[in-house]
Structures are given as C-alpha cells and as structure tokens.
Amino acid sequence: MPWISGAKLTTSGNATGDRQWGTLIANSKFYFPAPWLDGTDLEQHPVNIWYWVREQSYNLPKSCAEIQLRGSRNKPVTDGIYTIKPGDREVQTFCKFTKHGGGWTLVLTSASDNGWTRDNVKSRNADNPSLTADFSILEMADKITNTKHFQFRIEEDGAKTWEGVWTARAGCSLTSGRSYQPCVDLVHRQGQWDDSKVNPLDSCRI
C-alpha cells in the first residue's frame, strides 16, 4: 500500500535515495515523466499514474432502485435492461426510472393467456426480460425487498384505467400463496376502479 515519506508517495519498502521502484510521486529529476519504473525498465516509464480508491469491493446492484441511487450521484439513468443481483444469482430485468419516482424493477410481464403453470409463475423466460412477452422473476422478488417495507406497482398498456401503486408493510411477501388483510395500502390510483373489491398482491407471510 502506498505510504508517505517526505515528498514521496511510494510502495517501495525503502524510501531513501532518489530512485525507488513503485514510487508514485516525488520531487526528483530521476522521476520524469512519472516515477514508477527504474533500471532496465526505465524506458517503459508511464506518462501518468492514477491512484484510485473506493469504499468497498464492487457488488452488482440488487435492484433497479439501487441502480437509480448509484446513478443519481453521477448521471441520470435511463429506462432499459440491467443486470442485478438479488441474493446469490445474477439476473437481467427491465428497470423503469421515469414513473412515480422511478427505481422500479420488473418482476413479471403477462402477455398471453397460455403456458402459465404453478411453477413458472415464479420463473418464466427469466433470461429474456421483456415488456411484450411473458416473463417472470417473481421468485427473486422477496430477495429484492428483503420482505421489509416496500412498494409495488401494477400497470397495463390498454385504457390504463386499472393501475395503482401500493405500499406493503414489513413481512409482506410477493410470493405468498395466501392472502391476508390488511397488508398493503393503496397510495396511487389510476382510473376509477373500486379498491374495496380487489386485493392485488395483498399477501403477508406469517
């Protein structure tokens, strides 16, 4: 690890003298244009040396919300397909950043009325995320939310009169086989449908 010895920043174990291998900066004519190599490798001196740091080892984001958070620090992110890693498996999905605050991770697309089974409701065409073909990574949903407080959104591409955003309480599961009330709260309604007659994804794990 580089260490400071006077006006030198070096990785060399010996900071005495004018020339040491692995020195990043130093005030010496021997270190032009950059003080990194010496001896027979002198002609291979780099022109510039960069020294980078980050807080931790890189990990793939676990959700589109995390992608949005990382992107907001640098440049805006755009809707599209991204690689995320909820849990121990990488998966690609579509991220939506332009509606209701953004950060939405697509977990399911229903585009047909055939081919669905009890098993592939949770995982279908998982390697081909799409907004226009059947797709599901619902089995990863609880790893994205950690079954903590989260939001989910249901939308459709027709008249858009049955859409909404809900907030789910801690303990709610997106893969439960049972329905419990009350587990979620409607926070945004698109259209005039009666939410007292429906219970979309209103499931809690006990």
Phi, psi and chi 1 to 4 in degrees:
 res  aa     phi    psi   chi1   chi2   chi3   chi4
   1 MET       -  133.6 -179.9  175.3  177.5      -
   2 PRO   -57.0  141.6  -25.8   35.5      -      -
   3 TRP  -136.7  159.8   60.6  -71.9      -      -
   4 ILE   -99.6  128.5  -61.5  171.8      -      -
   5 SER  -133.2   99.5  175.6      -      -      -
   6 GLY    63.6 -123.4      -      -      -      -
   7 ALA   -91.4   11.5      -      -      -      -
   8 LYS  -106.6  142.8  -67.2  178.2 -177.1  175.6
   9 LEU  -117.6  113.9 -179.6   64.9      -      -
  10 THR  -140.2  156.1 -176.4      -      -      -
  11 THR  -103.5   -1.2   62.6      -      -      -
  12 SER   -72.5  145.4  174.1      -      -      -
  13 GLY   -74.9  -15.2      -      -      -      -
  14 ASN  -122.8  114.1  177.7   12.1      -      -
  15 ALA   -99.5    7.1      -      -      -      -
  16 THR   -84.6  157.8   61.8      -      -      -
  17 GLY    82.3  178.4      -      -      -      -
  18 ASP   -92.5  -19.1  -73.6  -29.4      -      -
  19 ARG  -132.3  117.3  -57.1  171.9   79.3  151.6
  20 GLN  -134.7  143.7  -73.2   86.8   34.8      -
  21 TRP   -64.2  149.7  -75.9   62.9      -      -
  22 GLY    73.2   22.3      -      -      -      -
  23 THR   -93.7  127.9  -62.3      -      -      -
  24 LEU   -83.8  -46.8  -79.1   74.9      -      -
  25 ILE  -137.2  147.2   56.9  173.8      -      -
  26 ALA  -171.2  150.9      -      -      -      -
  27 ASN   -91.9   89.3  -71.4  -36.6      -      -
  28 SER  -159.3  140.0  171.6      -      -      -
  29 LYS   -66.3  -18.0   63.0 -178.4  180.0  179.9
  30 PHE   -74.0  -14.4  -64.3  107.4      -      -
  31 TYR  -107.2   53.3  -68.3  134.6      -      -
  32 PHE  -125.5  133.1 -179.7   82.5      -      -
  33 PRO   -83.3  -20.0   30.0  -34.1      -      -
  34 ALA  -147.5  137.4      -      -      -      -
  35 PRO   -87.5   75.6   32.0  -34.0      -      -
  36 TRP  -118.5  -45.7 -171.0 -116.1      -      -
  37 LEU  -114.2  161.6  -58.6  173.1      -      -
  38 ASP  -147.4  175.6 -160.9    1.6      -      -
  39 GLY    66.8 -134.9      -      -      -      -
  40 THR   -65.9  -17.6   57.9      -      -      -
  41 ASP   -96.0   11.2  -64.4  -40.5      -      -
  42 LEU   -56.3  -37.5 -171.2   61.1      -      -
  43 GLU   -69.5  -11.4   69.3  -79.7    0.2      -
  44 GLN   -92.9   10.3  -60.9  179.6   33.1      -
  45 HIS   -49.3  131.1  -92.9  -56.5      -      -
  46 PRO   -71.9  158.9   27.3  -34.2      -      -
  47 VAL   -80.2  -37.6  175.1      -      -      -
  48 ASN  -133.7  154.0  -59.6  -69.7      -      -
  49 ILE  -127.4  134.7  -66.4  174.6      -      -
  50 TRP  -117.6  142.7  -63.4  -84.7      -      -
  51 TYR  -125.3  112.5 -174.5   19.0      -      -
  52 TRP  -111.3  157.3  -53.1   86.5      -      -
  53 VAL  -148.4  148.7   65.6      -      -      -
  54 ARG  -142.9  162.5   66.4 -178.5  176.2 -166.2
  55 GLU   -70.6  -27.7  -62.5   90.7  -41.4      -
  56 GLN  -158.9  171.3   59.0 -171.7    4.9      -
  57 SER   -65.4  150.7   59.0      -      -      -
  58 TYR   -73.5  134.5  175.4   77.0      -      -
  59 ASN  -128.7  141.6  -65.7  -55.2      -      -
  60 LEU   -60.8  143.1  -77.7  169.6      -      -
  61 PRO   -61.6  147.9   22.6  -32.9      -      -
  62 LYS   -89.9   -9.9   73.7  169.6 -172.1  175.4
  63 SER  -158.6  169.7   68.5      -      -      -
  64 CYS   -68.7  -29.8  -63.7      -      -      -
  65 ALA   -63.7  -37.9      -      -      -      -
  66 GLU   -70.3  -37.0 -171.6  171.9  -28.0      -
  67 ILE   -60.3  -43.5  -68.6  173.5      -      -
  68 GLN   -63.5  -41.7 -176.4  176.6   33.0      -
  69 LEU   -63.8  -43.5 -179.9   61.7      -      -
  70 ARG   -65.9  -41.2  -66.7 -176.6 -174.6 -174.7
  71 GLY   -68.1  -31.5      -      -      -      -
  72 SER   -65.7  -19.2   65.4      -      -      -
  73 ARG   -82.2  -16.6  -62.1  169.7 -178.0  166.9
  74 ASN  -121.7  -68.3  -57.5  -65.7      -      -
  75 LYS  -148.9  155.9   59.8 -179.2 -179.5  179.6
  76 PRO   -60.4  143.9  -21.9   33.1      -      -
  77 VAL   -94.9  156.4  -73.3      -      -      -
  78 THR  -117.7  154.0   57.1      -      -      -
  79 ASP   -56.4  143.5  -65.6   -6.9      -      -
  80 GLY   159.3 -171.9      -      -      -      -
  81 ILE   -90.1  130.8  -65.6  175.0      -      -
  82 TYR  -132.9  158.9  -69.0   81.0      -      -
  83 THR   -96.5  127.7  -60.8      -      -      -
  84 ILE  -125.9  167.8   59.4  173.9      -      -
  85 LYS  -139.5   78.9 -169.2  176.9 -179.2 -178.4
  86 PRO   -81.8  118.0   24.4  -25.4      -      -
  87 GLY    81.6 -139.6      -      -      -      -
  88 ASP  -106.0   12.9   56.9    2.4      -      -
  89 ARG  -129.7  133.9 -177.8  161.5   68.2   91.3
  90 GLU   -80.8  144.6  -66.1 -178.5   19.4      -
  91 VAL  -151.1  149.7   65.5      -      -      -
  92 GLN  -101.8  143.7  -74.7 -167.1  -40.5      -
  93 THR  -155.0  174.6 -169.8      -      -      -
  94 PHE   -92.7  133.7 -165.5   91.8      -      -
  95 CYS  -110.3  136.0  -68.0      -      -      -
  96 LYS  -115.8  120.1 -170.1   78.1  167.1 -179.1
  97 PHE  -115.0    1.6  -58.0  108.1      -      -
  98 THR  -111.9    8.2   52.5      -      -      -
  99 LYS  -131.2  139.1  -85.5 -166.6  173.6 -177.4
 100 HIS    49.0   44.5  -56.0  -68.8      -      -
 101 GLY    89.1  -12.0      -      -      -      -
 102 GLY    76.5 -172.8      -      -      -      -
 103 GLY    78.9   22.0      -      -      -      -
 104 TRP   -89.3  130.0  -62.1  101.8      -      -
 105 THR  -101.8  121.2  -58.3      -      -      -
 106 LEU   -71.4  121.6  179.8   69.2      -      -
 107 VAL  -110.7  -15.0  -67.8      -      -      -
 108 LEU  -160.6  137.1 -174.7  142.8      -      -
 109 THR  -123.1  125.3  -64.8      -      -      -
 110 SER  -105.6  109.4  174.1      -      -      -
 111 ALA  -120.4   -4.2      -      -      -      -
 112 SER  -148.3  169.0   75.0      -      -      -
 113 ASP  -110.8   24.9   58.7   -0.8      -      -
 114 ASN  -142.5  159.7   59.5   73.1      -      -
 115 GLY    89.2   -8.5      -      -      -      -
 116 TRP   -79.9  138.5  -68.8  100.0      -      -
 117 THR  -132.5  171.4   67.9      -      -      -
 118 ARG   -57.9  -33.9 -179.4 -177.9 -179.6   87.2
 119 ASP   -80.9  -45.0  -66.6  -31.4      -      -
 120 ASN   -83.7    0.3   70.8   16.6      -      -
 121 VAL   -57.0  -35.0  165.1      -      -      -
 122 LYS   -88.6  -23.3  -66.0 -177.6 -179.3  179.8
 123 SER  -153.4  108.2  180.0      -      -      -
 124 ARG  -142.9  128.6 -175.3  176.0 -174.1 -175.7
 125 ASN    48.1   43.2  -60.0  -35.4      -      -
 126 ALA   -64.0  -20.1      -      -      -      -
 127 ASP   -90.2    0.3  -64.8  -31.8      -      -
 128 ASN  -132.4   72.4  -63.6  -69.5      -      -
 129 PRO   -59.5  135.7   21.2  -32.3      -      -
 130 SER  -153.0  151.1  174.2      -      -      -
 131 LEU   -97.3   -6.4  -64.7  176.2      -      -
 132 THR  -126.7    2.2   56.8      -      -      -
 133 ALA  -133.4  153.7      -      -      -      -
 134 ASP   -55.4  132.1  -67.8  -32.2      -      -
 135 PHE  -156.8  138.9  164.9   75.1      -      -
 136 SER  -152.4  131.1  175.5      -      -      -
 137 ILE  -127.3   35.0   54.8  166.9      -      -
 138 LEU   -58.1  -27.5 -167.5   60.3      -      -
 139 GLU   -63.7  -19.4   64.6  179.6    1.0      -
 140 MET   -91.4   -7.3  -48.6  -65.7  -71.5      -
 141 ALA   -59.9  -45.1      -      -      -      -
 142 ASP   -68.7  -24.3  -72.4  -15.3      -      -
 143 LYS   -76.0  -26.3  -66.9 -179.1  179.8  178.5
 144 ILE   -73.7  -44.2  -66.7  172.1      -      -
 145 THR   -87.3  -18.7   65.5      -      -      -
 146 ASN    57.8   23.1  -69.4  -36.3      -      -
 147 THR    49.6   31.4   61.3      -      -      -
 148 LYS   -98.8 -174.0  -64.0  179.4 -179.7  177.6
 149 HIS   -54.9  125.7  175.0   94.4      -      -
 150 PHE  -153.7  174.2   62.7   92.7      -      -
 151 GLN  -122.5  153.0  -71.1 -169.1  -36.0      -
 152 PHE  -136.8  159.1   63.1   88.3      -      -
 153 ARG  -135.7  138.8  179.9  165.1   64.2   93.7
 154 ILE  -119.6  129.4  -61.5  174.4      -      -
 155 GLU  -139.0  163.3   66.5  172.4  -27.7      -
 156 GLU  -140.9  158.2   45.3   90.8    7.0      -
 157 ASP   -99.8   15.6   64.6   -2.4      -      -
 158 GLY   -94.2 -117.9      -      -      -      -
 159 ALA   -74.5  -12.2      -      -      -      -
 160 LYS    56.2   41.7  -66.0 -170.1  176.5  -63.2
 161 THR  -106.8    3.7   56.3      -      -      -
 162 TRP  -137.9   78.8 -159.1  103.1      -      -
 163 GLU  -139.2  159.4  -64.8 -175.4   -8.5      -
 164 GLY  -173.4  167.0      -      -      -      -
 165 VAL  -124.5  132.5  176.5      -      -      -
 166 TRP  -123.4  149.6  -69.9  -98.9      -      -
 167 THR  -105.1  128.6  -66.2      -      -      -
 168 ALA  -104.2  140.9      -      -      -      -
 169 ARG   -80.1  162.9  -60.3 -176.9 -179.9   91.6
 170 ALA   -57.1  137.4      -      -      -      -
 171 GLY    97.7  -14.1      -      -      -      -
 172 CYS   -70.2  143.6  -69.0      -      -      -
 173 SER  -122.9  138.5  170.8      -      -      -
 174 LEU   -85.4   -0.5  -70.7  163.8      -      -
 175 THR  -124.2   15.0   58.9      -      -      -
 176 SER   -68.8  149.1  175.3      -      -      -
 177 GLY   -96.3    5.7      -      -      -      -
 178 ARG  -129.3  157.0  -70.8 -167.6 -102.8  171.3
 179 SER  -112.9  134.3  179.3      -      -      -
 180 TYR  -130.0  145.1  -63.2   81.9      -      -
 181 GLN  -123.9  145.8  -81.9 -163.7  -13.1      -
 182 PRO   -93.2  137.0   31.2  -29.1      -      -
 183 CYS  -120.8  -26.2 -170.4      -      -      -
 184 VAL  -129.7  158.5  -60.2      -      -      -
 185 ASP  -124.5  132.3  -63.6  -52.9      -      -
 186 LEU   -73.3  126.4  177.8   67.4      -      -
 187 VAL  -115.4  -16.2  -65.0      -      -      -
 188 HIS  -150.4  128.7  174.3   81.1      -      -
 189 ARG  -116.9  132.1 -177.0 -156.4  -42.2  -94.3
 190 GLN  -111.4  112.9  177.6   75.5   29.3      -
 191 GLY   104.7 -173.4      -      -      -      -
 192 GLN  -114.4   22.0  -58.4  -61.2  -42.2      -
 193 TRP   -68.6  156.4   49.3  -88.4      -      -
 194 ASP   -94.5  107.7 -176.2   -1.8      -      -
 195 ASP   -72.6  -10.7   60.9  -53.1      -      -
 196 SER   -74.1  -15.6   66.2      -      -      -
 197 LYS  -100.1   -3.9  -62.7  179.4 -179.6  179.4
 198 VAL  -129.2  159.6  -65.3      -      -      -
 199 ASN  -142.1   63.0 -168.9   18.1      -      -
 200 PRO   -65.6  120.5   26.9  -34.9      -      -
 201 LEU    53.6   28.5  -62.2 -176.1      -      -
 202 ASP   -83.7   75.5 -168.8    4.2      -      -
 203 SER  -128.6  138.6   54.3      -      -      -
 204 CYS  -126.7  143.7  -83.4      -      -      -
 205 ARG   -90.4  136.7 -178.4  176.3  -67.5  158.8
 206 ILE  -121.1      -   57.0  172.1      -      -
